[in-house]
Amino acid sequence: LPPLIEALGSNAETVQREAARCLGNLAANIDFGDAILRLGALPPLISLLRSDNELCQRMSAMALCNLSSNIKNQPKMLRGNPNVLEPVVEEVTLALDPKSKSDFET
């Protein structure tokens, strides 16, 4: 797990994306999810939510979603990480803005 968590901070977006994807898949397992959080993957996963690369954002969101699917992880994710939801709220706000770039009809 440590090399995957370290890869989240790589300069190569492909490496970041695949590390997030791998951690997300592992996080679906309760034991791995706990270890992923204990080893400090949360801050780099949160940072990837703000990546310019949409696929990095998606894989990070998937990893965070799988981590949070274990109800025991939810308080751990929120405790000490008040900004964990901030990027999600920003994206939702942007998506709901009728003048947003995400609105492909304008």
Secondary structure, 3 states (H helix, E strand, C coil): CHHHHHHCCCCCHHHHHHHHHHHHHHHCCHHHHHHHHHCCCHHHHHHHCCCCCHHHHHHHHHHHHHHHCCCCHHHHHHCCCCCCCHHHHHHHHHHHCCCCCCCCCC
